[in-house]
Amino acid sequence: MTKTTSGMITLAAALAFAGPAAADSMRCGSKLMTDGDPADKVAAYCGEPVSIERREIIRPYYFYRGSLPIAGSYEVSVELWTYNFGSHRLMYRLRFEDGLLVDVDTLSHGYNSPAY
């Protein structure tokens, strides 16, 4: 009984001290692309994506100056990059805002490009 209890305590301690997992990340070779990385770094390590979608969005902001509410908005440049690493690996969609990586979505398995 004491072996089981000490094993459970050890496991609980290991889980408690484990660092957070990098959920928003993509590996390119030995390099890991994570939130906050600039687009040029991602392109240098991962190559050019198979597609890039560009758009501008308007993001509102609000704050108070004393008791007076102030509202406004600003324009944000958004790019969605899709990477296809072939049929044996997953595809990824990366979202950049103003040139910085803010989100990585894992998609389904990739595909092989047709040979012409």
C-alpha positions, 0 to 999 in steps of 0.5 A, spaced: 500 500 500 505 504 501 508 503 494 502 505 491 501 511 495 508 514 494 508 512 486 501 516 486 505 522 490 511 522 485 506 522 479 502 528 482 508 532 483 511 530 476 504 533 473 504 539 478 511 541 476 511 540 469 511 546 464 505 548 460 505 544 453 506 549 447 499 548 444 500 553 439 506 551 435 509 548 429 516 544 428 520 545 422 526 541 422 529 542 429 526 549 430 519 550 433 515 556 431 511 559 437 506 565 438 510 571 437 515 569 432 515 574 426 513 572 419 520 572 416 523 567 421 517 562 420 519 563 412 526 562 413 525 556 417 519 553 414 520 555 407 514 558 403 507 556 405 502 553 399 497 559 400 497 565 403 490 569 405 491 576 406 486 581 409 485 587 414 480 587 420 478 593 424 479 591 432 475 596 437 478 598 443 475 601 449 478 605 455 477 610 461 480 617 462 477 618 469 470 616 468 469 618 461 469 612 456 473 612 450 472 608 444 476 607 438 478 602 433 485 600 429 486 596 423 490 590 423 493 586 418 492 579 418 495 573 414 493 566 414 499 561 411 497 554 410 503 549 410 502 542 407 508 537 408 505 531 404 501 526 405 504 523 411 504 529 415 499 534 418 498 540 415 498 547 419 494 554 418 498 559 421 495 566 423 499 572 423 497 579 426 501 585 424 507 580 422 507 576 428 505 569 429 498 569 434 495 562 432 497 555 429 491 550 427 493 543 426 489 541 420 488 534 417 493 530 413 496 533 407 497 531 400 502 530 395 502 535 389 500 532 382 506 531 378 505 534 371 
